Amino acid sequence: MVELLVHVPRGIILPESVLLSDWFAVLASFVAINTVLYLVLALVKMLPVIRVKSTRGRERRSETRNIDPEASA
């Protein structure tokens, strides 16, 4: 077996000309805004639900909705 030792710079995926272009800056900005948006949505989803208290207290039906209308609530 012959190993080919080729010098490949590690960590450089794109050339510097691409990284400094305008379209890449727009794409990077879109990805950054999208990431922050989804982070905020995930954090909001983890928070407990805030319920506004009704002024009438707990709303109850005036009639039972049971299958058997004669049954007590």
N, CA, C and O atoms as CSV, one atom per row, in Angstrom:
chain,resi,resn,atom,element,x,y,z
A,1,MET,N,N,0.827,-1.187,0.000
A,1,MET,CA,C,0.000,0.000,0.000
A,1,MET,C,C,0.865,1.242,0.000
A,1,MET,O,O,1.828,1.364,0.757
A,2,VAL,N,N,0.505,2.115,-0.834
A,2,VAL,CA,C,1.245,3.362,-0.940
A,2,VAL,C,C,0.341,4.482,-0.445
A,2,VAL,O,O,-0.768,4.671,-0.946
A,3,GLU,N,N,0.826,5.217,0.540
A,3,GLU,CA,C,0.055,6.359,1.049
A,3,GLU,C,C,0.470,7.610,0.306
A,3,GLU,O,O,1.655,7.913,0.162
A,4,LEU,N,N,-0.510,8.307,-0.149
A,4,LEU,CA,C,-0.226,9.571,-0.818
A,4,LEU,C,C,-0.368,10.691,0.203
A,4,LEU,O,O,-1.450,10.915,0.745
A,5,LEU,N,N,0.693,11.365,0.451
A,5,LEU,CA,C,0.659,12.483,1.380
A,5,LEU,C,C,0.494,13.763,0.581
A,5,LEU,O,O,1.446,14.284,-0.001
A,6,VAL,N,N,-0.701,14.240,0.568
A,6,VAL,CA,C,-1.014,15.454,-0.169
A,6,VAL,C,C,-1.321,16.531,0.855
A,6,VAL,O,O,-2.085,16.310,1.794
A,7,HIS,N,N,-0.729,17.679,0.669
A,7,HIS,CA,C,-0.973,18.783,1.585
A,7,HIS,C,C,-2.316,19.439,1.239
A,7,HIS,O,O,-2.448,20.138,0.235
A,8,VAL,N,N,-3.303,19.190,2.103
A,8,VAL,CA,C,-4.623,19.787,1.925
A,8,VAL,C,C,-4.868,20.685,3.129
A,8,VAL,O,O,-4.847,20.209,4.263
A,9,PRO,N,N,-5.097,21.965,2.906
A,9,PRO,CA,C,-5.366,22.842,4.048
A,9,PRO,C,C,-6.678,22.427,4.714
A,9,PRO,O,O,-7.712,22.298,4.059
A,10,ARG,N,N,-6.613,22.226,5.990
A,10,ARG,CA,C,-7.809,21.791,6.732
A,10,ARG,C,C,-8.568,23.002,7.251
A,10,ARG,O,O,-7.963,23.978,7.695
A,11,GLY,N,N,-9.896,22.938,7.196
A,11,GLY,CA,C,-10.732,24.007,7.710
A,11,GLY,C,C,-11.093,25.061,6.684
A,11,GLY,O,O,-11.898,25.949,6.964
A,12,ILE,N,N,-10.515,24.975,5.514
A,12,ILE,CA,C,-10.849,25.950,4.471
A,12,ILE,C,C,-11.694,25.228,3.427
A,12,ILE,O,O,-11.193,24.399,2.666
A,13,ILE,N,N,-12.974,25.553,3.404
A,13,ILE,CA,C,-13.877,24.893,2.467
A,13,ILE,C,C,-14.055,25.732,1.208
A,13,ILE,O,O,-14.064,25.210,0.093
A,14,LEU,N,N,-14.195,27.030,1.405
A,14,LEU,CA,C,-14.416,27.933,0.273
A,14,LEU,C,C,-13.261,28.914,0.169
A,14,LEU,O,O,-12.645,29.266,1.175
A,15,PRO,N,N,-12.969,29.353,-1.038
A,15,PRO,CA,C,-11.908,30.357,-1.174
A,15,PRO,C,C,-12.327,31.705,-0.581
A,15,PRO,O,O,-13.513,31.981,-0.402
A,16,GLU,N,N,-11.349,32.512,-0.290
A,16,GLU,CA,C,-11.604,33.805,0.342
A,16,GLU,C,C,-12.451,34.719,-0.536
A,16,GLU,O,O,-13.201,35.547,-0.019
A,17,SER,N,N,-12.344,34.585,-1.835
A,17,SER,CA,C,-13.130,35.441,-2.736
A,17,SER,C,C,-14.627,35.170,-2.585
A,17,SER,O,O,-15.442,36.083,-2.710
A,18,VAL,N,N,-14.981,33.922,-2.318
A,18,VAL,CA,C,-16.399,33.590,-2.109
A,18,VAL,C,C,-16.866,34.115,-0.756
A,18,VAL,O,O,-17.967,34.654,-0.639
A,19,LEU,N,N,-16.031,33.958,0.260
A,19,LEU,CA,C,-16.412,34.392,1.604
A,19,LEU,C,C,-16.581,35.903,1.717
A,19,LEU,O,O,-17.316,36.379,2.582
A,20,LEU,N,N,-15.920,36.648,0.866
A,20,LEU,CA,C,-16.004,38.106,0.917
A,20,LEU,C,C,-16.987,38.684,-0.098
A,20,LEU,O,O,-17.084,39.904,-0.233
A,21,SER,N,N,-17.708,37.838,-0.805
A,21,SER,CA,C,-18.652,38.328,-1.815
A,21,SER,C,C,-19.946,38.808,-1.164
A,21,SER,O,O,-20.263,38.439,-0.033
A,22,ASP,N,N,-20.690,39.639,-1.900
A,22,ASP,CA,C,-21.932,40.212,-1.373
A,22,ASP,C,C,-23.017,39.156,-1.177
A,22,ASP,O,O,-23.721,39.176,-0.168
A,23,TRP,N,N,-23.158,38.240,-2.127
A,23,TRP,CA,C,-24.220,37.247,-2.015
A,23,TRP,C,C,-23.980,36.321,-0.827
A,23,TRP,O,O,-24.937,35.849,-0.213
A,24,PHE,N,N,-22.728,36.056,-0.497
A,24,PHE,CA,C,-22.434,35.203,0.655
A,24,PHE,C,C,-22.770,35.931,1.953
A,24,PHE,O,O,-23.238,35.314,2.910
A,25,ALA,N,N,-22.532,37.245,1.987
A,25,ALA,CA,C,-22.888,38.038,3.166
A,25,ALA,C,C,-24.399,38.062,3.365
A,25,ALA,O,O,-24.872,37.987,4.499
A,26,VAL,N,N,-25.161,38.164,2.275
A,26,VAL,CA,C,-26.623,38.137,2.368
A,26,VAL,C,C,-27.096,36.773,2.868
A,26,VAL,O,O,-27.978,36.689,3.722
A,27,LEU,N,N,-26.506,35.715,2.334
A,27,LEU,CA,C,-26.869,34.364,2.763
A,27,LEU,C,C,-26.531,34.139,4.235
A,27,LEU,O,O,-27.329,33.558,4.970
A,28,ALA,N,N,-25.361,34.592,4.667
A,28,ALA,CA,C,-24.962,34.445,6.069
A,28,ALA,C,C,-25.889,35.242,6.987
A,28,ALA,O,O,-26.213,34.787,8.085
A,29,SER,N,N,-26.315,36.423,6.547
A,29,SER,CA,C,-27.251,37.224,7.347
A,29,SER,C,C,-28.601,36.539,7.468
A,29,SER,O,O,-29.199,36.528,8.544
A,30,PHE,N,N,-29.088,35.965,6.369
A,30,PHE,CA,C,-30.359,35.242,6.397
A,30,PHE,C,C,-30.295,34.055,7.355
A,30,PHE,O,O,-31.228,33.827,8.125
A,31,VAL,N,N,-29.219,33.315,7.311
A,31,VAL,CA,C,-29.064,32.155,8.198
A,31,VAL,C,C,-28.997,32.602,9.654
A,31,VAL,O,O,-29.565,31.946,10.528
A,32,ALA,N,N,-28.309,33.714,9.925
A,32,ALA,CA,C,-28.206,34.215,11.294
A,32,ALA,C,C,-29.568,34.655,11.826
A,32,ALA,O,O,-29.930,34.329,12.956
A,33,ILE,N,N,-30.321,35.394,11.016
A,33,ILE,CA,C,-31.655,35.850,11.439
A,33,ILE,C,C,-32.586,34.658,11.633
A,33,ILE,O,O,-33.354,34.623,12.595
A,34,ASN,N,N,-32.525,33.691,10.735
A,34,ASN,CA,C,-33.353,32.498,10.835
A,34,ASN,C,C,-33.029,31.714,12.101
A,34,ASN,O,O,-33.937,31.214,12.765
A,35,THR,N,N,-31.763,31.600,12.439
A,35,THR,CA,C,-31.357,30.881,13.640
A,35,THR,C,C,-31.868,31.567,14.892
A,35,THR,O,O,-32.370,30.909,15.803
A,36,VAL,N,N,-31.743,32.882,14.943
A,36,VAL,CA,C,-32.232,33.626,16.109
A,36,VAL,C,C,-33.748,33.506,16.223
A,36,VAL,O,O,-34.275,33.365,17.327
A,37,LEU,N,N,-34.446,33.561,15.104
A,37,LEU,CA,C,-35.904,33.430,15.112
A,37,LEU,C,C,-36.334,32.081,15.686
A,37,LEU,O,O,-37.214,32.029,16.545
A,38,TYR,N,N,-35.728,30.997,15.224
A,38,TYR,CA,C,-36.096,29.680,15.720
A,38,TYR,C,C,-35.676,29.487,17.172
A,38,TYR,O,O,-36.342,28.758,17.907
A,39,LEU,N,N,-34.597,30.115,17.600
A,39,LEU,CA,C,-34.203,30.063,19.004
A,39,LEU,C,C,-35.259,30.734,19.883
A,39,LEU,O,O,-35.638,30.201,20.925
A,40,VAL,N,N,-35.728,31.904,19.457
A,40,VAL,CA,C,-36.762,32.617,20.215
A,40,VAL,C,C,-38.053,31.808,20.248
A,40,VAL,O,O,-38.696,31.718,21.294
A,41,LEU,N,N,-38.441,31.221,19.125
A,41,LEU,CA,C,-39.660,30.411,19.095
A,41,LEU,C,C,-39.547,29.196,20.010
A,41,LEU,O,O,-40.515,28.838,20.681
A,42,ALA,N,N,-38.389,28.563,20.046
A,42,ALA,CA,C,-38.192,27.411,20.922
A,42,ALA,C,C,-38.252,27.818,22.389
A,42,ALA,O,O,-38.831,27.104,23.207
A,43,LEU,N,N,-37.660,28.958,22.725
A,43,LEU,CA,C,-37.705,29.420,24.113
A,43,LEU,C,C,-39.118,29.799,24.531
A,43,LEU,O,O,-39.528,29.504,25.653
A,44,VAL,N,N,-39.867,30.447,23.647
A,44,VAL,CA,C,-41.252,30.819,23.959
A,44,VAL,C,C,-42.102,29.566,24.158
A,44,VAL,O,O,-42.984,29.537,25.016
A,45,LYS,N,N,-41.832,28.540,23.366
A,45,LYS,CA,C,-42.615,27.312,23.479
A,45,LYS,C,C,-42.348,26.598,24.803
A,45,LYS,O,O,-43.213,25.871,25.290
A,46,MET,N,N,-41.174,26.789,25.388
A,46,MET,CA,C,-40.844,26.141,26.656
A,46,MET,C,C,-41.452,26.864,27.851
A,46,MET,O,O,-41.582,26.275,28.924
A,47,LEU,N,N,-41.825,28.122,27.685
A,47,LEU,CA,C,-42.403,28.883,28.790
A,47,LEU,C,C,-43.822,28.396,29.094
A,47,LEU,O,O,-44.525,27.934,28.195
A,48,PRO,N,N,-44.244,28.498,30.357
A,48,PRO,CA,C,-45.617,28.090,30.672
A,48,PRO,C,C,-46.626,29.044,30.047
A,48,PRO,O,O,-46.327,30.211,29.792
A,49,VAL,N,N,-47.823,28.529,29.807
A,49,VAL,CA,C,-48.887,29.318,29.188
A,49,VAL,C,C,-49.416,30.314,30.208
A,49,VAL,O,O,-49.722,29.948,31.343
A,50,ILE,N,N,-49.520,31.559,29.808
A,50,ILE,CA,C,-50.084,32.604,30.672
A,50,ILE,C,C,-51.545,32.761,30.301
A,50,ILE,O,O,-51.874,33.110,29.167
A,51,ARG,N,N,-52.405,32.507,31.243
A,51,ARG,CA,C,-53.845,32.604,30.989
A,51,ARG,C,C,-54.389,33.867,31.651
A,51,ARG,O,O,-54.084,34.157,32.808
A,52,VAL,N,N,-55.186,34.601,30.911
A,52,VAL,CA,C,-55.797,35.811,31.432
A,52,VAL,C,C,-57.031,35.404,32.229
A,52,VAL,O,O,-57.894,34.677,31.737
A,53,LYS,N,N,-57.100,35.883,33.460
A,53,LYS,CA,C,-58.218,35.525,34.324
A,53,LYS,C,C,-59.494,36.227,33.871
A,53,LYS,O,O,-59.489,37.428,33.604
A,54,SER,N,N,-60.559,35.488,33.787
A,54,SER,CA,C,-61.836,36.057,33.390
A,54,SER,C,C,-62.444,36.816,34.562
A,54,SER,O,O,-62.244,36.438,35.716
A,55,THR,N,N,-63.180,37.877,34.277
A,55,THR,CA,C,-63.801,38.658,35.350
A,55,THR,C,C,-64.983,37.928,35.954
A,55,THR,O,O,-65.366,38.213,37.089
A,56,ARG,N,N,-65.578,36.979,35.213
A,56,ARG,CA,C,-66.732,36.239,35.716
A,56,ARG,C,C,-66.321,34.981,36.463
A,56,ARG,O,O,-67.181,34.200,36.872
A,57,GLY,N,N,-65.053,34.776,36.644
A,57,GLY,CA,C,-64.607,33.560,37.299
A,57,GLY,C,C,-64.611,32.419,36.290
A,57,GLY,O,O,-64.530,32.637,35.081
A,58,ARG,N,N,-64.705,31.227,36.799
A,58,ARG,CA,C,-64.719,30.073,35.906
A,58,ARG,C,C,-66.077,29.977,35.225
A,58,ARG,O,O,-67.120,29.972,35.879
A,59,GLU,N,N,-66.045,29.902,33.914
A,59,GLU,CA,C,-67.293,29.836,33.165
A,59,GLU,C,C,-67.833,28.412,33.216
A,59,GLU,O,O,-67.124,27.454,32.910
A,60,ARG,N,N,-69.083,28.291,33.602
A,60,ARG,CA,C,-69.736,26.986,33.660
A,60,ARG,C,C,-71.023,27.043,32.839
A,60,ARG,O,O,-71.636,28.099,32.685
A,61,ARG,N,N,-71.400,25.922,32.337
A,61,ARG,CA,C,-72.644,25.858,31.562
A,61,ARG,C,C,-73.838,25.871,32.506
A,61,ARG,O,O,-73.783,25.343,33.616
A,62,SER,N,N,-74.902,26.478,32.045
A,62,SER,CA,C,-76.104,26.519,32.872
A,62,SER,C,C,-76.850,25.187,32.809
A,62,SER,O,O,-77.633,24.871,33.703
A,63,GLU,N,N,-76.609,24.414,31.763
A,63,GLU,CA,C,-77.251,23.101,31.636
A,63,GLU,C,C,-76.179,22.041,31.494
A,63,GLU,O,O,-75.076,22.305,31.015
A,64,THR,N,N,-76.525,20.833,31.920
A,64,THR,CA,C,-75.583,19.728,31.781
A,64,THR,C,C,-75.540,19.267,30.330
A,64,THR,O,O,-76.539,19.339,29.614
A,65,ARG,N,N,-74.383,18.798,29.909
A,65,ARG,CA,C,-74.240,18.295,28.539
A,65,ARG,C,C,-73.989,16.794,28.572
A,65,ARG,O,O,-73.404,16.231,27.646
A,66,ASN,N,N,-74.430,16.162,29.628
A,66,ASN,CA,C,-74.257,14.738,29.808
A,66,ASN,C,C,-75.170,13.980,28.853
A,66,ASN,O,O,-76.168,14.526,28.382
A,67,ILE,N,N,-74.833,12.720,28.565
A,67,ILE,CA,C,-75.695,11.878,27.733
A,67,ILE,C,C,-77.046,11.681,28.422
A,67,ILE,O,O,-78.099,11.681,27.784
A,68,ASP,N,N,-76.979,11.514,29.744
A,68,ASP,CA,C,-78.207,11.354,30.534
A,68,ASP,C,C,-78.543,12.723,31.135
A,68,ASP,O,O,-77.914,13.126,32.113
A,69,PRO,N,N,-79.519,13.448,30.575
A,69,PRO,CA,C,-79.813,14.798,31.047
A,69,PRO,C,C,-80.290,14.856,32.489
A,69,PRO,O,O,-80.224,15.916,33.112
A,70,GLU,N,N,-80.770,13.740,33.036
A,70,GLU,CA,C,-81.257,13.732,34.411
A,70,GLU,C,C,-80.136,13.540,35.419
A,70,GLU,O,O,-80.350,13.715,36.618
A,71,ALA,N,N,-78.951,13.186,34.957
A,71,ALA,CA,C,-77.834,12.951,35.876
A,71,ALA,C,C,-77.347,14.276,36.449
A,71,ALA,O,O,-77.425,15.318,35.798
A,72,SER,N,N,-76.848,14.215,37.669
A,72,SER,CA,C,-76.357,15.450,38.291
A,72,SER,C,C,-74.943,15.731,37.789
A,72,SER,O,O,-74.186,14.826,37.440
A,73,ALA,N,N,-74.627,16.997,37.768
A,73,ALA,CA,C,-73.291,17.395,37.293
A,73,ALA,C,C,-72.342,17.103,38.361
A,73,ALA,O,O,-71.145,17.348,38.207
